[in-house]
Amino acid sequence: MTFVLDELELCMFCSGSLYGSSTRIPGWIRGLSLLKLFGRRGRPCYSCENLFEDKIDQILSKALSMLKDYEFSTIKAGVVVPPIVIERLDRIRSRYGLSDAESVKLTVSRHLDEILSSRIGVVVDEEDPDVTVIFDFNRADVSIQVKPVYIYGRYRKLERGISQSRWICPQCNGVGCEKCNWTGYKYPSVEKMVGDILKKAFLASEYHIHASGREDIDVRMLGPGRPFVMELVDPKKRKADLSQLEKIINEENMGKIEVIGLRYSNRQEIVLLKEARSRKVYRMRVEVNNLSETEVKMLEERLSNCVISQRTPTRVLRRRADIERRRKVFKFNIIKYDINSFEAIVECEGGLYIKELVSGDNGRTRPSISSLLGRESTCKELDVIDILGDEYG
């Protein structure tokens, strides 16, 4: 190392990065000590041409100004360095055999971590910071990456004609037209009703709903509700009164939707939501001609503890892969009936398309109520009344 500083002029960051990553002393402090020991000869740094020392205060000042707009408790600095700086340091490492050197990006970022932490009074988090500040020494600029805020809850959809997620109006492509009543959306949605209020509270730029399955637009979601996580993108605030927000959401959407048990969540819970294989309980009203008591008993016997083979329904083929799935119906109980209709409670594996269990979808679902009765049956109303076996809430 002595030969490097004897022959080359290096700044505290570049020299500190070469000294050795095996010590616990931060690289920039190692570099500062070396410069005090060996001195500077007034020439620019061979590697970065004094880029770091010349620009760091300017970029840092801009970062501190931008961060005033955000609420956060943990932070991490990231660094973008011109490729030529990396190439020059690599040549020095190779020439002088400095095998335990660290990246200059690491040296500079740790220096910035300490400054940010002490100036703002927040903790440096290497793994999952609330805010990551990217110092770009290529452009002498700075950008901020903010970790989303995740809010878990359950929603109940009390009215038909509401989609789970936002559905852009195909007529105007979201601009707003007479067809969509100038909303830009084909249907009202749980995502928008909940997301707009949370977005405003957390000063977020966007939001996305992630849920444990979904129901059709014409299906109500009753009972304890469907688990979901709302992802709030680029939030300027990270804390809010969730119980108050829950109250506001429910009051503003009374009779349409209701949310229950809002709490803070994380990205990992989204994965659990998506992977959950919960049992679903449905209530359905089916129309069929000339239904007899014998047929009612037959349907209960044949469909309880029955494995259904089901190809992707025709109505969703345009957006889903055409595959065959096997899902079990655990219980099929008809709770009331007359000659032309019946109402049933169905408990089954998640992922079973209930409307096709009724219609048969031209033989793509086997067996079906239509195939067992030998005539057309139609699902006129469908509600999800419970989700069993999930680990949330």
C-alpha positions as CSV (number, residue, x, y, z in Angstrom):
1,M,0.0,0.0,0.0
2,T,2.9,2.4,0.7
3,F,4.0,2.0,-2.9
4,V,0.5,3.1,-4.1
5,L,0.6,6.4,-2.3
6,D,4.2,6.9,-3.1
7,E,3.5,6.7,-6.8
8,L,-0.1,7.8,-7.1
9,E,-2.2,10.7,-5.8
10,L,-5.5,9.4,-4.4
11,C,-8.4,10.9,-2.5
12,M,-9.6,9.6,0.9
13,F,-12.3,7.6,-0.7
14,C,-10.3,5.9,-3.4
15,S,-7.3,5.2,-1.1
16,G,-9.6,4.0,1.7
17,S,-11.3,1.5,-0.6
18,L,-7.9,0.0,-1.5
19,Y,-6.7,-0.5,2.1
20,G,-8.6,-3.5,3.0
21,S,-12.2,-4.6,3.6
22,S,-11.2,-7.0,6.4
23,T,-10.9,-4.3,9.0
24,R,-13.8,-2.8,10.9
25,I,-12.7,0.7,10.3
26,P,-14.8,2.5,7.7
27,G,-13.0,2.9,4.4
28,W,-13.3,6.7,4.3
29,I,-11.7,6.9,7.7
30,R,-8.9,4.6,6.6
31,G,-8.4,6.9,3.6
32,L,-8.4,10.0,5.7
33,S,-5.7,8.5,8.0
34,L,-3.6,7.5,5.1
35,L,-3.7,11.0,3.6
36,K,-2.6,12.5,7.0
37,L,0.2,10.1,7.1
38,F,1.4,10.4,3.5
39,G,0.1,13.9,2.7
40,R,-1.2,15.2,-0.6
41,R,0.9,16.7,-3.4
42,G,-1.7,19.0,-4.8
43,R,-2.5,16.8,-7.8
44,P,-6.1,15.5,-8.5
45,C,-6.9,12.0,-7.5
46,Y,-5.6,9.5,-10.1
47,S,-8.8,7.4,-9.9
48,C,-11.7,9.8,-9.6
49,E,-10.0,13.2,-10.4
50,N,-11.4,14.6,-7.1
51,L,-15.0,13.8,-8.3
52,F,-16.2,12.6,-4.8
53,E,-14.6,15.4,-2.8
54,D,-15.7,18.1,-5.3
55,K,-19.4,17.0,-5.7
56,I,-20.3,15.3,-2.4
57,D,-21.4,18.4,-0.5
58,Q,-23.5,19.7,-3.5
59,I,-25.3,16.4,-3.9
60,L,-25.7,15.9,-0.2
61,S,-27.3,19.3,0.2
62,K,-29.8,18.5,-2.5
63,A,-30.6,15.1,-0.9
64,L,-31.2,16.7,2.5
65,S,-33.6,19.2,0.9
66,M,-35.6,16.5,-0.9
67,L,-35.8,14.3,2.2
68,K,-37.7,17.1,4.1
69,D,-40.8,16.0,2.2
70,Y,-40.7,12.5,3.6
71,E,-41.5,10.7,6.9
72,F,-39.2,7.8,7.6
73,S,-37.2,6.2,10.4
74,T,-34.6,4.2,8.5
75,I,-32.4,5.1,5.6
76,K,-29.6,3.8,3.2
77,A,-27.4,5.6,0.7
78,G,-26.6,4.1,-2.7
79,V,-24.0,5.4,-5.1
80,V,-23.6,5.5,-8.9
81,V,-20.0,5.9,-10.0
82,P,-18.6,6.6,-13.4
83,P,-17.3,3.4,-15.0
84,I,-13.8,4.9,-15.6
85,V,-13.3,5.3,-11.8
86,I,-14.0,1.6,-11.2
87,E,-11.7,0.6,-14.1
88,R,-8.8,2.7,-12.7
89,L,-9.2,1.3,-9.2
90,D,-9.3,-2.3,-10.7
91,R,-6.0,-1.7,-12.4
92,I,-4.5,-0.4,-9.2
93,R,-5.7,-3.5,-7.3
94,S,-4.3,-5.8,-10.0
95,R,-1.0,-3.9,-10.2
96,Y,-0.3,-3.8,-6.5
97,G,-1.9,-7.2,-5.5
98,L,-4.6,-5.6,-3.2
99,S,-6.9,-8.6,-3.0
100,D,-8.8,-7.5,0.1
101,A,-9.8,-4.1,-1.3
102,E,-13.5,-3.0,-1.1
103,S,-15.6,-1.3,-3.7
104,V,-15.3,2.5,-3.7
105,K,-19.0,2.6,-4.0
106,L,-19.2,0.9,-0.6
107,T,-16.7,3.3,0.8
108,V,-18.5,6.4,-0.4
109,S,-22.0,5.1,0.5
110,R,-21.0,4.3,4.1
111,H,-19.6,7.8,4.5
112,L,-22.9,9.2,3.2
113,D,-24.8,6.8,5.6
114,E,-23.1,8.3,8.6
115,I,-23.8,11.9,7.5
116,L,-27.4,11.2,6.7
117,S,-27.9,9.3,10.0
118,S,-26.3,12.1,12.1
119,R,-27.9,15.0,10.3
120,I,-31.5,13.6,10.2
121,G,-31.4,11.5,13.3
122,V,-32.5,8.2,11.7
123,V,-31.1,4.7,11.7
124,V,-29.1,3.2,8.8
125,D,-30.8,0.0,7.6
126,E,-28.7,-2.1,5.2
127,E,-31.5,-4.6,4.4
128,D,-34.9,-2.9,4.1
129,P,-34.7,0.9,4.7
130,D,-37.8,3.1,4.5
131,V,-35.9,5.4,2.1
132,T,-32.9,4.8,-0.2
133,V,-31.1,7.8,-1.4
134,I,-29.2,7.3,-4.7
135,F,-26.2,9.7,-5.1
136,D,-25.3,9.8,-8.8
137,F,-21.8,11.1,-9.3
138,N,-22.2,10.6,-13.1
139,R,-24.7,13.5,-13.2
140,A,-24.0,15.2,-9.9
141,D,-27.6,14.4,-9.0
142,V,-29.7,12.6,-6.5
143,S,-32.9,10.5,-6.5
144,I,-35.0,9.0,-3.7
145,Q,-36.5,5.5,-3.6
146,V,-39.2,5.1,-1.0
147,K,-40.3,1.7,0.3
148,P,-44.1,1.2,-0.1
149,V,-46.4,1.2,2.9
150,Y,-48.5,-1.9,3.1
151,I,-51.9,-2.0,4.8
152,Y,-53.6,-5.3,5.5
153,G,-57.4,-5.7,6.0
154,R,-60.5,-7.6,5.0
155,Y,-63.1,-6.2,2.7
156,R,-66.8,-7.1,2.5
157,K,-68.5,-6.3,-0.8
158,L,-72.1,-5.6,0.1
159,E,-73.4,-4.7,-3.4
160,R,-73.2,-6.4,-6.8
161,G,-71.6,-4.6,-9.7
162,I,-68.4,-3.8,-8.0
163,S,-65.1,-5.2,-9.2
164,Q,-62.2,-6.0,-6.8
165,S,-59.6,-4.0,-8.8
166,R,-59.8,-0.9,-11.0
167,W,-61.1,-1.6,-14.5
168,I,-60.2,1.1,-17.0
169,C,-63.1,2.0,-19.3
170,P,-62.3,0.4,-22.7
171,Q,-64.4,3.1,-24.5
172,C,-62.2,6.1,-23.4
173,N,-59.1,4.3,-22.1
174,G,-59.5,6.0,-18.7
175,V,-59.9,9.6,-19.9
176,G,-63.6,9.7,-19.0
177,C,-66.7,9.5,-21.3
178,E,-70.5,9.3,-21.2
179,K,-70.3,5.5,-21.2
180,C,-68.4,5.4,-17.9
181,N,-70.2,8.4,-16.5
182,W,-66.9,10.4,-16.8
183,T,-65.1,8.3,-14.2
184,G,-62.6,6.7,-16.5
185,Y,-63.6,3.3,-15.1
186,K,-65.9,0.6,-16.4
187,Y,-67.1,-0.4,-12.9
188,P,-66.6,1.0,-9.3
189,S,-64.0,-1.0,-7.5
190,V,-62.9,-2.0,-4.0
191,E,-59.4,-1.0,-4.9
192,K,-60.4,2.6,-5.7
193,M,-62.8,3.0,-2.9
194,V,-60.2,2.0,-0.3
195,G,-57.1,3.1,-2.2
196,D,-58.1,6.7,-2.8
197,I,-58.6,7.4,0.9
198,L,-55.4,5.6,1.9
199,K,-53.4,7.4,-0.9
200,K,-54.6,10.8,0.4
201,A,-53.7,9.9,4.0
202,F,-50.2,8.6,3.3
203,L,-49.5,11.2,0.5
204,A,-48.8,8.3,-1.9
205,S,-48.4,8.6,-5.7
206,E,-50.3,5.3,-6.5
207,Y,-51.7,2.2,-5.0
208,H,-52.3,-1.5,-5.8
209,I,-54.5,-4.1,-4.2
210,H,-53.3,-7.6,-3.6
211,A,-55.9,-10.1,-2.4
212,S,-56.4,-13.7,-1.4
213,G,-58.4,-14.6,-4.6
214,R,-61.1,-12.6,-6.2
215,E,-64.9,-12.8,-6.8
216,D,-66.7,-11.8,-10.0
217,I,-68.2,-8.4,-10.3
218,D,-71.7,-9.7,-9.8
219,V,-70.8,-11.6,-6.7
220,R,-71.0,-10.2,-3.2
221,M,-68.3,-10.9,-0.6
222,L,-70.0,-11.3,2.8
223,G,-69.1,-13.0,6.1
224,P,-65.8,-12.0,7.7
225,G,-64.5,-10.6,4.4
226,R,-61.7,-11.3,2.0
227,P,-58.1,-10.7,3.2
228,F,-56.2,-8.1,1.1
229,V,-53.1,-5.9,1.3
230,M,-53.1,-2.4,-0.2
231,E,-49.6,-1.3,-1.5
232,L,-49.1,2.4,-1.3
233,V,-46.4,3.6,-3.7
234,D,-43.9,6.4,-2.9
235,P,-45.6,7.5,0.3
236,K,-44.5,10.7,1.9
237,K,-46.1,9.7,5.2
238,R,-45.6,6.3,6.8
239,K,-47.9,6.6,9.8
240,A,-51.6,7.3,10.1
241,D,-54.5,6.5,12.4
242,L,-55.7,3.3,10.7
243,S,-58.8,3.0,12.9
244,Q,-59.9,6.4,11.8
245,L,-59.2,5.6,8.2
246,E,-61.2,2.4,8.5
247,K,-64.1,4.5,9.8
248,I,-63.8,7.0,6.9
249,I,-63.7,4.3,4.3
250,N,-66.8,2.6,5.7
251,E,-68.8,5.9,6.1
252,E,-68.0,7.1,2.6
253,N,-68.9,3.8,1.0
254,M,-71.8,2.8,3.3
255,G,-73.9,0.0,1.7
256,K,-71.3,-0.7,-1.0
257,I,-68.2,-2.0,0.8
258,E,-66.8,-2.3,4.3
259,V,-63.2,-2.8,5.5
260,I,-62.3,-4.6,8.7
261,G,-59.2,-4.8,10.8
262,L,-56.8,-2.4,9.0
263,R,-53.2,-2.9,10.2
264,Y,-49.7,-2.4,8.9
265,S,-48.3,-5.2,6.8
266,N,-45.3,-6.1,4.5
267,R,-44.4,-7.5,1.1
268,Q,-44.0,-11.0,2.6
269,E,-47.6,-11.1,3.6
270,I,-48.6,-10.5,0.0
271,V,-46.8,-13.7,-1.0
272,L,-48.7,-15.6,1.8
273,L,-52.0,-14.2,0.6
274,K,-51.3,-15.3,-3.0
275,E,-50.2,-18.7,-2.0
276,A,-53.0,-19.4,0.5
277,R,-55.3,-22.3,-0.5
278,S,-58.3,-21.6,1.7
279,R,-61.7,-23.3,1.5
280,K,-64.5,-21.0,0.3
281,V,-68.2,-21.2,1.3
282,Y,-70.7,-19.9,-1.2
283,R,-74.4,-19.3,-1.2
284,M,-76.0,-19.7,-4.6
285,R,-79.4,-19.4,-6.2
286,V,-80.0,-21.7,-9.2
287,E,-82.8,-21.7,-11.7
288,V,-83.8,-25.1,-13.2
289,N,-87.1,-26.4,-14.6
290,N,-89.2,-29.1,-13.0
291,L,-87.0,-29.8,-10.0
292,S,-88.1,-32.8,-7.9
293,E,-87.3,-33.8,-4.3
294,T,-85.5,-36.9,-5.6
295,E,-83.2,-34.7,-7.7
296,V,-82.5,-32.4,-4.7
297,K,-81.3,-35.4,-2.6
298,M,-79.3,-36.8,-5.6
299,L,-77.5,-33.5,-6.0
300,E,-76.6,-33.3,-2.3
301,E,-75.3,-36.9,-2.4
302,R,-73.4,-36.7,-5.7
303,L,-71.7,-33.4,-5.2
304,S,-70.7,-33.7,-1.5
305,N,-67.1,-34.9,-1.2
306,C,-66.9,-34.8,-5.0
307,V,-63.7,-34.0,-7.0
308,I,-64.6,-31.7,-9.9
309,S,-62.5,-31.7,-13.1
310,Q,-62.7,-28.2,-14.6
311,R,-61.0,-26.7,-17.6
312,T,-60.5,-23.0,-17.6
313,P,-64.0,-21.4,-18.2
314,T,-64.8,-20.2,-21.6
315,R,-65.7,-16.7,-20.2
316,V,-62.1,-16.1,-19.0
317,L,-60.1,-17.9,-21.7
318,R,-59.0,-14.7,-23.2
319,R,-57.0,-13.8,-20.1
320,R,-56.2,-17.2,-18.5
321,A,-54.3,-20.3,-19.7
322,D,-56.5,-23.1,-20.9
323,I,-55.6,-25.8,-18.3
324,E,-57.5,-28.5,-16.4
325,R,-57.7,-28.3,-12.6
326,R,-59.2,-30.6,-10.1
327,R,-61.0,-29.1,-7.1
328,K,-63.0,-30.7,-4.3
329,V,-66.5,-29.9,-3.2
330,F,-66.7,-30.8,0.5
331,K,-70.3,-30.0,1.2
332,F,-73.3,-29.3,-1.0
333,N,-76.5,-28.6,1.0
334,I,-79.7,-27.4,-0.6
335,I,-81.4,-25.2,2.0
336,K,-84.6,-24.4,0.1
337,Y,-86.1,-25.2,-3.2
338,D,-89.3,-25.1,-5.4
339,I,-90.1,-26.6,-8.7
340,N,-88.1,-24.0,-10.7
341,S,-85.2,-23.1,-8.4
342,F,-83.1,-23.9,-5.4
343,E,-80.7,-22.2,-2.9
344,A,-77.6,-24.1,-1.8
345,I,-74.6,-23.7,0.4
346,V,-71.4,-25.0,-1.1
347,E,-68.1,-25.5,0.7
348,C,-65.2,-26.2,-1.7
349,E,-61.5,-25.7,-2.4
350,G,-60.4,-22.3,-3.5
351,G,-60.0,-21.9,-7.2
352,L,-63.3,-23.8,-8.2
353,Y,-65.4,-21.8,-10.6
354,I,-68.9,-22.0,-9.1
355,K,-70.9,-20.7,-12.0
356,E,-69.5,-23.4,-14.2
357,L,-70.2,-26.0,-11.5
358,V,-73.8,-25.1,-12.2
359,S,-73.8,-24.7,-16.0
360,G,-71.2,-27.3,-16.9
361,D,-69.7,-24.8,-19.5
362,N,-70.5,-27.1,-22.4
363,G,-68.8,-30.1,-20.8
364,R,-65.6,-28.3,-19.6
365,T,-66.7,-28.8,-16.0
366,R,-67.4,-32.4,-14.9
367,P,-69.6,-33.3,-13.1
368,S,-71.9,-30.2,-13.0
369,I,-75.4,-29.6,-11.8
370,S,-76.6,-29.4,-15.4
371,S,-75.0,-32.7,-16.3
372,L,-76.3,-34.5,-13.2
373,L,-79.9,-33.2,-13.9
374,G,-79.6,-33.7,-17.6
375,R,-80.9,-30.2,-18.4
376,E,-79.8,-26.6,-18.3
377,S,-79.2,-24.9,-15.0
378,T,-78.3,-21.3,-14.4
379,C,-76.7,-19.6,-11.5
380,K,-78.7,-16.5,-10.9
381,E,-77.1,-15.2,-7.7
382,L,-73.8,-16.0,-6.0
383,D,-72.3,-14.8,-2.7
384,V,-69.1,-15.7,-0.9
385,I,-70.2,-16.1,2.7
386,D,-66.9,-17.3,4.3
387,I,-63.3,-18.0,3.7
388,L,-62.1,-20.9,5.9
389,G,-58.6,-21.9,7.0
390,D,-56.6,-18.8,6.1
391,E,-54.1,-17.6,8.7
392,Y,-54.8,-13.9,8.5
393,G,-56.7,-11.5,10.7
